[in-house]
């Protein structure tokens, strides 16, 4: 039996960051991962490959729909889908190899195989060839992530009915792609294939897209995507999907009840969310059980079983890679006897469509429900110099601040490159900044970031730019 200070089960953003931090703190660490490459869903079949396709599809659309021609750049583009997929795969491979380098640098051992807890401090690993090995450690960190949530009546085969992994590797551009679910994954992947030439229809059970986001920003994003050609069927449920060699026939009906309707598609993407992955983990061997949602509970990342910790998608909180990374650092530092904390109130969220949507803190709907008095400052990107010059004027920046103290309570951005700008407000809110603090901070001109300052200025109605 091999002995370690800490064993991490799962090599995704939570798991590999936990392993690296353990090595940095001088702990003897092992990371158990059954995939052929490290990085988990995010790096292999999630965040990273989707961003590669989003970027490539944006450039393709700029060339095919006249955006470059308007700038005086004349080209005659053609789509090489195989090469687009290859550059995506090459980028992913480079990133996963980078994690292997970090493991070597910090003396982390990658145990290749699927881990199963067999008792307190004990993990059995089954390799691809069926051979097993036993590991032992004082502390075990569960970081096994999540998997796509299935939809009753719609069986995923990744031939015609796809999950997010299948939608990242289609061999052809669909004539008609139906996306079930108007959340982050559905909107991002729907955007990719729409830009490459598909007719895209998004079917959503709720009466809005982007559940949980600020309502105004969500509606603004929906209008932008609708103008681009994405169709939305809100308040609609899918009751069945019948695949054939050439496509899929969907049966849909109003969520509130009503007459059924048939929709014909070439492919269907099921993107109704993700659920924790705990199958085969051996939780019963140490007396652990999930809640009705499949989540493992924790207090400060400690489960109710001494020596077993949990981070990432498999526990409560938003299923986001950067949330898992934060939890990984805090968890390992606690194992090492250090003080650590995760501020769950300030975990940003981003939808990487075009325009992008980014937010941090509370929404207007949450503040109203809590009865908290607040002021709003907004500034449109149509009045921002850099956005106008770059022909990227859709959307706005919105700052919500306490009516009495002026403390920033929430920030909601929809517009160009806002994923890169939300971090400014994450830092500001960590220091309990006021809107006035941002309003008095010099921003470079001309940049899109000036919209963030102008929105803060407008909390008091004092924006100066047009």
C-alpha positions as CSV (number, residue, x, y, z in Angstrom):
1,X,0.0,0.0,0.0
2,X,1.4,3.4,-1.0
3,X,1.2,6.1,1.6
4,X,0.5,9.8,1.1
5,X,-0.4,12.9,3.2
6,X,-3.3,13.6,0.9
7,X,-5.1,11.8,-1.9
8,X,-7.2,13.8,-4.3
9,X,-9.8,11.9,-6.3
10,X,-10.4,13.7,-9.6
11,X,-8.0,15.7,-11.9
12,X,-10.3,18.6,-13.0
13,X,-9.9,22.3,-12.0
14,X,-10.6,21.5,-8.4
15,X,-8.6,18.3,-8.2
16,X,-5.4,19.4,-10.0
17,X,-5.3,22.7,-8.3
18,X,-5.7,21.0,-4.9
19,X,-2.8,18.6,-5.9
20,X,-0.5,21.4,-7.0
21,X,-1.2,23.4,-3.8
22,X,-0.6,20.4,-1.7
23,X,2.8,19.9,-3.4
24,X,3.6,23.6,-2.9
25,X,2.9,23.3,0.8
26,X,5.3,20.3,1.1
27,X,2.6,17.6,1.4
28,X,3.1,14.2,-0.3
29,X,0.2,14.2,-2.7
30,X,-1.4,11.8,-5.2
31,X,-4.1,12.7,-7.7
32,X,-6.3,9.9,-9.0
33,X,-7.7,10.5,-12.4
34,X,-9.1,7.9,-14.9
35,X,-9.1,10.0,-18.0
36,X,-6.2,9.7,-20.4
37,X,-5.4,13.3,-19.8
38,X,-5.6,15.6,-16.8
39,X,-7.9,18.6,-16.6
40,X,-11.3,17.0,-16.1
41,X,-14.4,18.1,-18.1
42,X,-13.4,21.7,-18.2
43,X,-10.1,21.3,-20.0
44,X,-11.0,18.2,-22.1
45,X,-14.6,18.5,-23.1
46,X,-15.9,21.7,-21.6
47,X,-14.7,25.2,-21.0
48,X,-11.5,25.1,-23.0
49,X,-12.6,23.4,-26.3
50,X,-15.8,25.5,-26.3
51,X,-13.9,28.7,-26.1
52,X,-11.6,27.6,-28.9
53,X,-14.7,27.0,-31.1
54,X,-16.3,30.3,-30.0
55,X,-13.2,32.2,-31.0
56,X,-12.8,30.5,-34.3
57,X,-16.5,30.8,-35.2
58,X,-16.5,34.5,-34.3
59,X,-13.6,35.1,-36.8
60,X,-15.4,33.0,-39.4
61,X,-18.6,35.0,-39.1
62,X,-16.6,38.3,-39.2
63,X,-15.3,37.2,-42.6
64,X,-18.5,35.8,-44.0
65,X,-21.1,38.4,-42.9
66,X,-19.4,41.5,-44.0
67,X,-17.8,42.7,-40.8
68,X,-14.3,42.5,-42.2
69,X,-15.4,44.0,-45.5
70,X,-16.8,47.0,-43.6
71,X,-13.3,47.5,-42.2
72,X,-11.8,47.5,-45.7
73,X,-10.6,43.9,-45.4
74,X,-11.8,41.8,-48.3
75,X,-11.5,38.0,-48.1
76,X,-13.2,35.0,-49.6
77,X,-13.5,32.6,-46.7
78,X,-14.4,28.9,-46.7
79,X,-15.0,26.7,-43.7
80,X,-12.5,23.9,-43.0
81,X,-14.4,22.2,-40.1
82,X,-11.8,19.5,-39.7
83,X,-9.0,22.0,-39.2
84,X,-11.2,24.0,-36.8
85,X,-11.6,20.9,-34.7
86,X,-7.9,20.1,-35.0
87,X,-6.8,23.5,-33.7
88,X,-9.3,23.0,-30.8
89,X,-7.8,19.6,-30.0
90,X,-4.2,20.9,-30.2
91,X,-5.0,23.8,-27.8
92,X,-6.6,21.4,-25.3
93,X,-3.6,19.0,-25.6
94,X,-1.2,21.8,-24.8
95,X,-3.2,22.8,-21.7
96,X,-3.4,19.2,-20.3
97,X,0.3,18.7,-20.8
98,X,0.9,21.9,-18.8
99,X,-0.9,20.3,-15.9
100,X,1.4,17.3,-16.1
101,X,4.4,19.7,-16.0
102,X,3.0,21.3,-12.8
103,X,2.6,17.9,-11.2
104,X,6.2,17.1,-11.9
105,X,7.4,20.5,-10.7
106,X,5.5,20.1,-7.4
107,X,6.2,16.4,-6.9
108,X,2.6,15.4,-7.3
109,X,2.0,11.8,-8.3
110,X,-0.7,11.1,-10.9
111,X,-2.2,7.7,-10.2
112,X,-3.9,6.7,-13.5
113,X,-7.2,5.0,-12.9
114,X,-10.6,5.3,-11.2
115,X,-10.6,5.8,-7.5
116,X,-12.9,4.2,-5.0
117,X,-12.9,4.8,-1.2
118,X,-12.8,1.5,0.6
119,X,-12.5,2.8,4.2
120,X,-11.2,5.6,6.3
121,X,-8.0,6.9,4.6
122,X,-8.0,4.2,2.0
123,X,-8.5,4.4,-1.8
124,X,-8.5,1.6,-4.3
125,X,-7.6,2.5,-7.9
126,X,-8.6,0.5,-10.9
127,X,-6.4,1.1,-14.0
128,X,-7.6,0.9,-17.6
129,X,-6.2,-2.6,-17.8
130,X,-8.2,-3.8,-14.8
131,X,-5.3,-3.9,-12.4
132,X,-5.9,-2.5,-8.9
133,X,-3.7,-0.7,-6.4
134,X,-4.3,0.5,-2.9
135,X,-3.4,3.9,-1.5
136,X,-3.5,5.3,2.0
137,X,-3.6,8.8,3.4
138,X,-4.6,10.8,6.4
139,X,-6.8,13.0,4.2
140,X,-8.9,12.3,1.1
141,X,-10.3,15.1,-1.1
142,X,-13.3,14.2,-3.3
143,X,-13.1,16.3,-6.5
144,X,-15.0,14.1,-8.9
145,X,-16.9,16.9,-10.6
146,X,-20.2,16.6,-12.5
147,X,-21.8,15.0,-15.6
148,X,-24.6,16.2,-17.9
149,X,-28.1,15.9,-16.5
150,X,-30.3,13.5,-18.5
151,X,-33.7,14.5,-19.7
152,X,-36.5,11.8,-19.4
153,X,-37.8,10.8,-22.8
154,X,-34.6,12.0,-24.6
155,X,-31.9,9.4,-24.7
156,X,-28.4,10.8,-25.5
157,X,-26.5,8.7,-28.1
158,X,-24.0,11.3,-29.2
159,X,-24.9,10.4,-32.8
160,X,-28.0,12.5,-33.3
161,X,-28.9,13.4,-29.7
162,X,-25.9,15.0,-28.1
163,X,-24.6,16.1,-24.8
164,X,-22.1,18.9,-24.6
165,X,-19.2,16.6,-25.4
166,X,-20.8,15.4,-28.6
167,X,-21.7,19.0,-29.6
168,X,-18.0,19.9,-29.5
169,X,-17.1,17.3,-32.2
170,X,-19.8,17.3,-34.8
171,X,-18.5,16.1,-38.2
172,X,-20.7,18.5,-40.1
173,X,-22.6,21.7,-39.7
174,X,-26.2,20.9,-38.9
175,X,-28.9,22.4,-41.1
176,X,-31.1,22.6,-38.0
177,X,-29.8,22.2,-34.4
178,X,-32.3,22.2,-31.6
179,X,-30.8,23.1,-28.2
180,X,-32.7,22.0,-25.1
181,X,-31.9,24.4,-22.3
182,X,-31.1,28.1,-22.4
183,X,-28.3,28.1,-19.9
184,X,-24.6,28.8,-20.4
185,X,-23.7,25.6,-22.2
186,X,-26.7,25.7,-24.6
187,X,-26.3,29.3,-25.5
188,X,-22.5,29.1,-26.1
189,X,-22.6,25.9,-28.2
190,X,-25.7,27.1,-30.0
191,X,-23.9,30.3,-30.9
192,X,-20.9,28.3,-32.3
193,X,-23.0,26.3,-34.7
194,X,-25.3,29.3,-35.6
195,X,-22.2,31.3,-36.7
196,X,-21.0,28.3,-38.8
197,X,-24.3,28.2,-40.7
198,X,-26.9,26.2,-38.7
199,X,-30.4,27.2,-38.0
200,X,-30.5,27.1,-34.2
201,X,-33.7,26.8,-32.1
202,X,-33.4,26.9,-28.3
203,X,-36.2,25.2,-26.3
204,X,-36.4,26.3,-22.6
205,X,-38.8,25.1,-20.0
206,X,-38.8,28.4,-18.1
207,X,-40.1,31.7,-19.5
208,X,-36.6,33.2,-19.7
209,X,-33.1,32.4,-20.7
210,X,-30.0,32.4,-18.3
211,X,-31.9,31.4,-15.1
212,X,-30.4,33.0,-12.0
213,X,-28.8,36.0,-13.8
214,X,-30.0,39.5,-13.5
215,X,-33.3,39.7,-15.4
216,X,-32.6,42.8,-17.4
217,X,-29.2,41.6,-18.6
218,X,-30.7,38.2,-19.5
219,X,-33.4,39.9,-21.6
220,X,-30.8,42.1,-23.3
221,X,-28.7,39.1,-24.2
222,X,-31.7,37.3,-25.6
223,X,-32.6,40.2,-27.8
224,X,-29.0,40.3,-29.1
225,X,-29.0,36.5,-29.9
226,X,-32.4,36.7,-31.5
227,X,-31.2,39.4,-33.9
228,X,-28.3,37.1,-34.8
229,X,-30.8,34.4,-35.8
230,X,-31.2,32.1,-32.8
231,X,-34.8,31.2,-32.3
232,X,-36.2,30.8,-28.8
233,X,-39.1,28.6,-27.7
234,X,-39.6,29.7,-24.0
235,X,-42.1,28.1,-21.6
236,X,-41.8,24.9,-23.6
237,X,-41.0,21.4,-22.6
238,X,-39.7,18.5,-24.7
239,X,-41.6,15.2,-24.0
240,X,-39.8,12.9,-26.4
241,X,-37.1,12.6,-29.1
242,X,-37.0,10.0,-31.8
243,X,-33.7,9.7,-33.7
244,X,-33.3,8.3,-37.2
245,X,-30.4,8.0,-39.6
246,X,-30.9,11.5,-40.9
247,X,-32.2,13.5,-37.9
248,X,-34.4,13.7,-34.8
249,X,-38.1,14.3,-34.4
250,X,-38.9,16.1,-31.2
251,X,-42.3,16.4,-29.5
252,X,-42.8,19.6,-27.5
253,X,-45.7,21.2,-25.7
254,X,-46.3,24.3,-23.6
255,X,-44.8,23.9,-20.1
256,X,-48.1,25.1,-18.6
257,X,-49.9,22.4,-20.6
258,X,-51.4,22.4,-24.1
259,X,-51.3,20.8,-27.5
260,X,-48.2,18.9,-28.5
261,X,-46.1,19.9,-31.6
262,X,-43.5,18.1,-33.6
263,X,-40.1,19.7,-34.5
264,X,-37.7,18.2,-37.0
265,X,-33.9,18.7,-36.5
266,X,-30.7,17.3,-37.8
267,X,-29.2,17.2,-34.3
268,X,-30.4,17.9,-30.8
269,X,-28.2,19.1,-28.0
270,X,-29.4,18.3,-24.4
271,X,-28.0,21.1,-22.2
272,X,-30.4,21.3,-19.2
273,X,-27.6,21.4,-16.6
274,X,-25.2,19.1,-14.8
275,X,-25.4,16.8,-11.8
276,X,-22.7,15.7,-9.3
277,X,-20.7,12.7,-10.3
278,X,-20.4,10.2,-7.4
279,X,-21.1,6.9,-9.1
280,X,-18.8,4.1,-7.9
281,X,-17.0,6.3,-5.4
282,X,-17.6,4.0,-2.5
283,X,-19.3,6.6,-0.3
284,X,-21.2,3.9,1.5
285,X,-17.9,2.4,2.8
286,X,-17.4,5.4,5.0
287,X,-21.0,6.2,5.8
288,X,-21.3,9.2,3.4
289,X,-24.5,9.9,1.5
290,X,-25.6,12.6,-0.9
291,X,-28.6,14.9,-0.5
292,X,-31.7,14.6,-2.8
293,X,-29.8,16.7,-5.4
294,X,-26.9,14.3,-5.4
295,X,-24.6,16.8,-3.6
296,X,-22.2,16.0,-0.7
297,X,-22.6,18.4,2.2
298,X,-19.6,20.1,3.8
299,X,-18.6,22.6,6.5
300,X,-15.5,24.4,5.5
301,X,-15.0,21.6,2.9
302,X,-15.0,18.9,5.6
303,X,-17.6,16.2,5.2
304,X,-19.2,14.6,8.3
305,X,-16.5,11.9,8.1
306,X,-13.2,12.9,9.6
307,X,-10.4,13.0,7.0
308,X,-12.7,13.2,4.0
309,X,-13.1,16.6,2.2
310,X,-15.1,17.7,-0.8
311,X,-14.7,20.5,-3.4
312,X,-16.1,21.6,-6.7
313,X,-19.2,20.5,-8.6
314,X,-19.8,17.5,-6.4
315,X,-20.8,19.8,-3.5
316,X,-23.0,22.9,-3.1
317,X,-22.5,26.2,-4.9
318,X,-22.3,27.2,-8.5
319,X,-20.8,24.6,-10.9
320,X,-17.9,26.8,-12.1
321,X,-14.3,25.9,-12.6
322,X,-13.0,29.0,-10.8
323,X,-15.3,28.2,-7.8
324,X,-13.7,24.7,-7.7
325,X,-10.2,26.3,-7.9
326,X,-10.9,28.6,-5.0
327,X,-12.2,25.7,-2.9
328,X,-9.2,23.6,-3.8
329,X,-6.8,26.2,-2.4
330,X,-8.8,26.8,0.8
331,X,-9.3,23.0,1.4
332,X,-5.6,22.1,1.1
333,X,-4.5,25.1,3.2
334,X,-6.9,23.9,5.9
335,X,-5.5,20.4,5.7
336,X,-2.1,22.0,6.1
337,X,-3.2,23.8,9.2
338,X,-3.5,27.2,7.7
339,X,-6.4,29.7,7.8
340,X,-8.4,29.9,4.5
341,X,-11.8,31.1,3.3
342,X,-13.9,31.2,0.1
343,X,-16.2,34.2,-0.4
344,X,-19.2,32.5,-2.0
345,X,-21.0,35.9,-2.4
346,X,-18.4,37.1,-4.9
347,X,-17.9,34.3,-7.4
348,X,-18.4,35.8,-10.8
349,X,-20.3,34.1,-13.6
350,X,-19.8,34.5,-17.4
351,X,-21.6,33.5,-20.5
352,X,-19.2,33.6,-23.5
353,X,-21.6,34.4,-26.2
354,X,-21.3,37.6,-28.3
355,X,-22.1,39.9,-26.6
356,X,-20.9,38.3,-23.4
357,X,-22.7,38.4,-20.1
358,X,-20.7,38.7,-16.8
359,X,-21.9,39.3,-13.3
360,X,-20.9,39.3,-9.7
361,X,-22.8,39.8,-6.5
362,X,-26.6,40.2,-6.1
363,X,-29.2,40.8,-8.8
364,X,-31.9,43.4,-8.7
365,X,-34.4,40.7,-8.1
366,X,-32.5,39.4,-5.1
367,X,-32.2,42.9,-3.6
368,X,-35.9,43.6,-4.1
369,X,-36.8,40.2,-2.5
370,X,-34.6,41.1,0.5
371,X,-36.1,44.5,0.9
372,X,-32.8,46.2,0.6
373,X,-32.8,49.8,-0.6
374,X,-30.4,50.3,-3.5
375,X,-29.4,52.7,-6.3
376,X,-28.7,51.8,-9.9
377,X,-26.1,53.2,-12.2
378,X,-26.1,52.2,-15.9
379,X,-24.0,53.0,-18.9
380,X,-24.6,51.8,-22.5
381,X,-21.7,50.5,-24.6
382,X,-23.3,52.5,-27.4
383,X,-21.9,55.6,-25.6
384,X,-18.4,54.1,-25.1
385,X,-15.8,55.5,-27.5
386,X,-13.8,52.2,-28.0
387,X,-17.0,50.1,-28.4
388,X,-18.3,52.5,-31.0
389,X,-15.1,52.5,-33.0
390,X,-15.0,48.7,-32.9
391,X,-18.7,48.4,-33.9
392,X,-19.4,46.5,-30.6
393,X,-22.2,48.7,-29.1
394,X,-24.7,46.2,-27.8
395,X,-25.3,46.0,-24.1
396,X,-24.5,48.0,-21.0
397,X,-22.8,48.1,-17.6
398,X,-25.0,48.2,-14.5
399,X,-23.9,48.8,-10.9
400,X,-26.1,48.2,-7.9
401,X,-25.1,50.1,-4.7
402,X,-26.5,50.4,-1.2
403,X,-28.8,53.4,-1.0
404,X,-27.2,54.6,2.2
405,X,-23.6,53.4,2.3
406,X,-22.9,53.3,-1.5
407,X,-21.3,49.9,-1.1
408,X,-21.3,48.0,-4.4
409,X,-23.8,45.1,-4.0
410,X,-23.9,43.7,-7.5
411,X,-22.5,44.3,-11.0
412,X,-24.1,43.1,-14.2
413,X,-22.5,43.5,-17.6
414,X,-23.6,42.5,-21.1
415,X,-21.4,43.6,-23.9
416,X,-18.0,43.2,-25.6
417,X,-15.2,41.5,-23.6
418,X,-17.0,41.9,-20.3
419,X,-15.6,38.5,-19.2
420,X,-12.2,40.3,-19.0
421,X,-13.6,43.3,-17.1
422,X,-15.8,41.8,-14.4
423,X,-12.6,41.0,-12.4
424,X,-12.2,44.7,-11.6
425,X,-15.4,44.7,-9.6
426,X,-14.6,41.3,-8.0
427,X,-11.5,43.0,-6.5
428,X,-13.4,46.2,-5.6
429,X,-16.2,44.2,-3.8
430,X,-13.7,42.1,-1.9
431,X,-12.5,45.3,-0.4
432,X,-16.1,46.5,0.2
433,X,-15.6,49.4,-2.2
434,X,-18.3,52.0,-2.8
435,X,-19.5,53.0,-6.3
436,X,-17.8,56.3,-5.6
437,X,-14.4,54.5,-5.2
438,X,-14.7,53.3,-8.8
439,X,-16.1,56.6,-10.0
440,X,-13.0,58.4,-8.7
441,X,-10.5,55.8,-10.2
442,X,-8.9,56.9,-13.4
443,X,-9.4,54.4,-16.3
444,X,-7.5,54.4,-19.6
445,X,-9.1,56.1,-22.5
446,X,-10.3,54.9,-25.0
447,X,-11.2,51.5,-23.5
448,X,-14.3,49.5,-23.0
449,X,-13.5,49.5,-19.2
450,X,-14.5,53.2,-19.1
451,X,-18.1,52.0,-19.2
452,X,-17.6,50.4,-15.8
453,X,-16.4,53.7,-14.4
454,X,-19.3,55.6,-16.0
455,X,-21.8,53.2,-14.7
456,X,-20.4,53.8,-11.2
457,X,-20.5,57.5,-11.7
458,X,-24.2,57.2,-12.8
459,X,-25.2,55.7,-9.4
460,X,-25.3,59.4,-8.5
461,X,-26.4,60.4,-12.0
462,X,-23.0,61.9,-12.9
463,X,-21.9,60.1,-16.0
464,X,-19.8,62.4,-18.3
465,X,-19.3,60.5,-21.5
466,X,-21.7,60.2,-24.4
